Amino acid sequence: EVVHSITVGSETLYRGNLSAEKLLKRINQVKKQFPKIDVGTVESWNKIADGTANALIEGGVYYM
């Protein structure tokens, strides 16, 4: 394997580009396309701490 993981978005919630629910939907779309590759996102710690990323956490998204 050449690709070890895929990151969908980078500080997307921090910049306000998408809601957590919409980002989760996009992450899940990528997971379906690449079922053998880890898929997640990268987000600023404060979006996790303030609850903005709760939908991602509840949806099983990791390596944030």
C-alpha positions, 0 to 999 in steps of 0.5 A, a space after each residue: 500500500 502506498 496510501 496509509 490514510 486520507 484526511 478530509 478537510 483541515 481545520 474546516 470547522 475552525 474556518 467555518 467552511 462546513 458544519 460538523 454534520 456536513 463534514 461527517 457526511 463527506 468523510 463517510 463518502 470517502 470511507 465508502 470509496 476507500 474501505 481499506 484506508 483509514 479516513 479522518 480529519 484534522 481540526 483545531 483542539 478548541 473545536 473539539 473542546 467547545 463541542 463543535 466537533 461532537 458530531 464527528 466524535 459521535 460519528 466515529 471520526 478519529 485522528 482529529 
